[in-house]
Amino acid sequence: MLSYDGIMSQRYFEGTSQIINLSTEIGKLLGSVDAAYLRRPTARLRKANRIKSIQSSLWIEGNTLSEKQVSDIIESKKVVGPEKDIREVKNAISVYNKLVEFQYDSTRSYQSAHQLLMKGLVKNAGKYRTESVGVFKGGQIAHLAPPAGNVDHLMKELFSYVKKSEDNLIIKSCVFHYEMEFIHPFMDGNGRMGRLWQTVILMQENPVFEFLPVEFEIKSKQAKYYEALALSDELGVCTAFVEYMLGVIKDSLDTLLASQRIHLTGEDRIYYFKSNFSKTEFVRKDYLEMFKDISTATATRDMKKGIERSIWKKIGENRTTKYQMI
């Protein structure tokens, strides 16, 4: 972990067998996600999971609004509830809608996210704190954060770890989440920022994490979440928290896979291909390589439908036929 004077210790966490085993299982599950074409789930599932993510992360911080109310706010319907809670949801919606725009290893991007997340809720949103801060539990201080004068340097070192370390991105996301909570760089909003930025880092590993409600799993295991944070504080390394979060990520992927044993429609395949094929030009063979379980005739029908939907256009005829993304 990072010390108060900003000098990084030799390691953030111990490489336990549990961490190794969970990392391996997550790798296998991500392979299954790709095989099931779930890198970008259906529109219905994306919306449902986004609602779960927002409601769960804010609920952990004391927000009283339900998933139904969050859904209503997304749909611009009138919601009755505390003004502060409604503002928190509206801010979170705007931030989660911009997830792909944030640079996971940029302090400027990170502070920009906090500015949007806490707009109208705190003074100096997006700026690191200039005062001392502690986390209280039951009237007693549970965690005294590093002095405010060290925050900028500590966060720069943490982002340097994210950018340069040889640890895999999934591990990095867990380490960042814990260390950010330890540093407590903002006067308020640190918990929801830790969960948000872990998602931003995870998205660099696989696009499925943009719409995977990891926050919902944390909510259902909230007591253990705080236990893992406290134990990591006590031991001086975040091993316990990394183990906990890897378990949460694994459970989230398990839930996604278990709920999505469905047949993709032609439209699902078209939009999935557009989101996940890296080049602007392709041939029908490229489409069949991604969807190995469909026939040539089905691929041809999808090609035609993609043209009709203005997703791509056809170039050439017969053997020279190519398609270009629009």
C-alpha positions in Angstrom: 0.0 0.0 0.0 1.0 3.7 -0.1 2.5 5.3 3.0 1.6 8.7 4.3 4.8 10.2 3.0 4.0 9.0 -0.5 6.7 6.3 -0.7 5.4 3.1 -2.2 6.1 -0.1 -0.3 7.5 -3.2 -2.1 4.1 -4.6 -2.9 0.4 -3.8 -2.6 -0.8 -7.4 -1.9 0.4 -10.9 -1.4 0.0 -13.3 -4.3 -2.1 -16.0 -2.5 -3.3 -19.2 -4.0 -6.9 -17.8 -3.7 -5.9 -14.8 -5.9 -4.3 -17.1 -8.4 -7.2 -19.5 -8.5 -9.9 -16.7 -8.8 -7.9 -15.0 -11.5 -7.8 -18.2 -13.5 -11.5 -18.8 -13.1 -12.3 -15.2 -14.2 -10.2 -15.7 -17.3 -12.2 -18.8 -18.1 -15.5 -17.0 -17.6 -14.4 -14.2 -19.8 -13.7 -16.8 -22.5 -17.2 -18.1 -22.0 -18.6 -14.5 -22.2 -16.9 -14.1 -25.6 -18.1 -17.5 -26.8 -21.7 -16.6 -25.8 -21.4 -13.2 -27.6 -21.9 -11.3 -24.4 -19.1 -8.7 -24.7 -22.0 -6.3 -25.4 -25.2 -7.8 -24.0 -28.6 -7.1 -25.5 -30.1 -3.5 -25.1 -32.6 -4.8 -22.6 -30.0 -6.4 -20.4 -27.6 -3.4 -20.7 -30.4 -1.1 -19.4 -31.3 -3.4 -16.6 -27.7 -3.9 -15.5 -27.0 -0.2 -15.7 -29.9 0.5 -13.3 -28.6 -2.1 -10.9 -25.1 -0.6 -11.0 -26.3 2.9 -10.2 -28.9 2.0 -7.6 -26.6 -0.4 -5.8 -23.6 1.9 -5.7 -25.7 4.8 -4.4 -27.6 2.6 -2.0 -24.4 1.6 -0.3 -23.8 5.3 0.4 -27.3 5.7 1.9 -29.4 6.7 -1.1 -33.0 5.6 -0.6 -34.3 5.3 -4.2 -35.3 2.0 -5.6 -34.4 0.4 -8.9 -37.8 1.3 -10.2 -37.3 5.0 -9.3 -33.8 5.0 -10.9 -35.5 3.5 -14.1 -38.1 6.2 -14.0 -35.5 9.0 -13.7 -33.7 7.5 -16.7 -37.0 7.6 -18.6 -37.5 11.3 -17.5 -40.5 10.4 -15.4 -41.4 12.3 -12.3 -40.1 10.7 -9.1 -41.0 11.6 -5.5 -38.1 11.4 -3.1 -35.4 13.4 -1.3 -33.9 16.1 -3.6 -30.4 15.0 -2.8 -31.1 11.4 -3.6 -32.6 12.3 -7.0 -29.6 14.6 -7.8 -27.2 11.7 -6.9 -29.0 9.4 -9.4 -29.1 12.0 -12.1 -25.4 12.7 -11.7 -24.6 8.9 -11.7 -26.6 8.4 -14.9 -24.6 11.1 -16.7 -21.3 9.6 -15.5 -22.2 6.0 -16.3 -23.3 7.1 -19.8 -19.8 8.4 -20.3 -17.8 5.4 -19.1 -16.2 4.8 -22.5 -14.9 8.4 -22.6 -12.9 8.1 -19.4 -9.1 7.3 -19.7 -8.5 4.7 -17.0 -4.9 5.8 -16.3 -5.5 9.6 -16.3 -5.8 11.6 -13.1 -7.4 14.4 -15.1 -10.1 12.0 -16.4 -10.6 10.6 -13.0 -11.2 14.1 -11.4 -13.5 14.9 -14.3 -15.6 11.9 -13.4 -15.8 13.0 -9.8 -16.9 16.5 -10.9 -19.8 15.1 -12.8 -20.7 12.5 -10.1 -20.8 15.1 -7.3 -22.0 18.2 -9.2 -24.3 20.2 -7.0 -23.7 17.9 -4.0 -20.4 19.1 -2.6 -18.2 22.2 -3.0 -15.1 21.8 -5.2 -16.4 18.7 -7.0 -13.5 17.2 -9.0 -10.8 18.7 -6.8 -8.8 16.8 -4.2 -9.5 17.6 -0.6 -7.5 20.2 1.3 -8.6 19.1 4.8 -8.1 16.1 7.0 -10.7 13.5 6.8 -11.6 10.3 8.7 -14.2 7.5 8.3 -16.4 7.0 11.3 -18.3 3.9 12.4 -20.5 3.7 15.4 -19.2 7.1 16.6 -15.6 5.9 16.5 -13.0 6.6 13.8 -12.5 3.5 11.7 -9.9 5.0 9.3 -7.8 8.2 9.4 -6.9 9.1 5.8 -3.4 10.5 4.9 -2.9 14.2 5.3 -4.4 16.4 2.6 -1.0 17.7 1.6 0.0 14.1 0.4 -3.1 13.3 -1.6 -2.0 14.6 -5.0 1.3 12.8 -4.8 -0.3 9.6 -3.5 -2.8 9.6 -6.3 -0.2 10.2 -9.0 1.8 7.1 -7.6 -1.4 5.0 -7.7 -2.1 6.0 -11.3 1.5 5.2 -12.1 1.0 1.7 -10.7 -2.1 1.3 -12.9 -0.3 2.4 -16.0 3.1 0.7 -15.5 2.7 -2.4 -13.3 2.9 -5.8 -14.9 -0.1 -7.0 -12.8 -3.1 -7.9 -15.0 -5.9 -5.3 -15.3 -8.3 -7.2 -13.2 -5.9 -7.2 -10.3 -5.0 -3.6 -10.9 -8.7 -2.6 -10.7 -9.0 -4.3 -7.3 -5.8 -2.7 -6.0 -6.9 0.8 -7.3 -10.3 0.4 -5.6 -8.8 -0.3 -2.2 -5.9 2.2 -2.4 -8.2 5.0 -3.5 -10.5 4.3 -0.5 -7.4 4.3 1.7 -6.2 7.7 0.4 -9.7 9.1 0.4 -8.8 11.9 -2.1 -12.1 13.7 -2.0 -14.1 15.2 0.9 -17.1 13.1 -0.3 -18.0 10.6 -3.0 -14.9 8.3 -2.5 -16.9 5.1 -2.2 -18.9 5.5 -5.4 -15.7 6.7 -7.2 -13.8 3.6 -6.1 -16.5 1.4 -7.6 -16.9 3.5 -10.7 -13.2 3.6 -11.5 -12.8 -0.1 -10.9 -15.3 -0.5 -13.7 -13.4 1.9 -16.0 -10.2 -0.1 -15.5 -12.0 -3.5 -15.9 -13.4 -2.3 -19.2 -9.9 -2.2 -20.6 -9.8 -6.0 -20.1 -13.2 -6.8 -21.6 -16.1 -4.6 -22.8 -18.6 -6.7 -20.9 -17.6 -4.9 -17.7 -19.3 -1.7 -19.0 -22.6 -3.2 -18.3 -21.8 -5.8 -15.7 -23.4 -4.8 -12.3 -20.4 -5.6 -10.0 -21.9 -3.0 -7.7 -25.0 -5.1 -7.2 -22.8 -8.0 -6.0 -21.0 -5.7 -3.6 -24.3 -4.5 -2.3 -25.4 -8.1 -1.6 -22.1 -8.7 0.2 -21.8 -5.3 1.8 -20.7 -6.5 5.3 -17.8 -8.5 3.8 -16.9 -5.5 1.7 -16.3 -3.4 4.8 -14.6 -6.3 6.5 -12.2 -6.7 3.6 -11.4 -3.0 3.7 -10.8 -3.0 7.4 -8.6 -6.1 7.4 -6.5 -4.7 4.6 -6.1 -1.5 6.6 -5.0 -3.6 9.6 -2.5 -5.7 7.8 -1.0 -3.0 5.7 -1.5 -4.8 2.3 -4.8 -5.1 0.4 -4.6 -8.9 -0.1 -8.0 -9.5 1.7 -9.7 -6.8 -0.4 -8.3 -8.2 -3.7 -9.5 -11.7 -2.8 -12.9 -10.3 -1.9 -13.3 -8.3 -5.1 -12.1 -11.1 -7.4 -14.8 -13.2 -5.8 -17.4 -10.5 -6.5 -16.2 -10.2 -10.1 -16.4 -14.0 -10.6 -19.9 -14.1 -9.1 -21.0 -11.3 -11.4 -19.8 -13.1 -14.5 -21.4 -16.4 -13.3 -24.7 -14.6 -12.9 -24.5 -13.0 -16.4 -23.7 -16.3 -18.0 -26.4 -18.2 -16.2 -29.0 -15.7 -17.2 -28.1 -15.4 -20.9 -28.6 -18.9 -22.3 -30.6 -17.4 -25.1 -30.5 -17.5 -28.9 -29.3 -14.3 -30.6 -31.5 -12.7 -33.2 -30.1 -11.4 -36.5 -30.3 -7.9 -35.2 -28.4 -8.9 -32.0 -25.6 -10.4 -34.1 -25.4 -7.3 -36.4 -24.9 -4.9 -33.6 -22.6 -7.2 -31.7 -20.4 -7.5 -34.8 -20.3 -3.8 -35.3 -19.3 -3.2 -31.6 -16.6 -5.9 -31.6 -15.1 -6.2 -35.0 -11.9 -4.0 -35.1 -11.7 -3.1 -38.8 -13.9 -0.9 -40.9 -14.0 -3.3 -43.9 -14.9 -7.0 -43.8 -16.1 -9.9 -45.8 -18.8 -12.5 -45.0 -16.1 -14.9 -43.9 -15.1 -12.5 -41.1 -18.7 -12.5 -39.9 -18.8 -16.3 -39.9 -15.6 -16.4 -37.9 -17.3 -14.5 -35.2 -20.5 -16.4 -35.3 -19.4 -20.0 -35.9 -22.8 -21.5 -35.1 -24.7 -19.9 -38.0 -25.0 -21.0 -41.6 -23.7 -19.2 -44.7 -27.3 -18.5 -45.7 -28.0 -16.9 -42.3 -24.8 -14.8 -42.6 -26.0 -13.6 -46.0 -29.4 -12.6 -44.6 -27.6 -10.7 -41.8 -25.4 -8.9 -44.3 -28.5 -7.8 -46.2 -30.2 -6.7 -43.0 -27.1 -4.7 -41.9 -27.3 -2.8 -45.2 -31.0 -2.1 -44.7 -30.3 -0.8 -41.2 -27.5 1.4 -42.5 -25.0 -0.4 -40.3 -22.7 -1.1 -43.2 -22.7 -0.8 -47.0 -21.8 -3.2 -49.7 -18.8 -2.7 -52.0 -18.3 -4.9 -55.1 -20.2 -7.9 -56.4 -19.9 -11.7 -56.2 -16.3 -12.8 -55.3 -15.1 -9.3 -54.8 -17.9 -8.4 -52.4 -16.8 -6.5 -49.3 -18.7 -4.5 -46.6 -17.8 -1.3 -45.0 -19.0 0.0 -41.7 -21.0 3.2 -41.8 
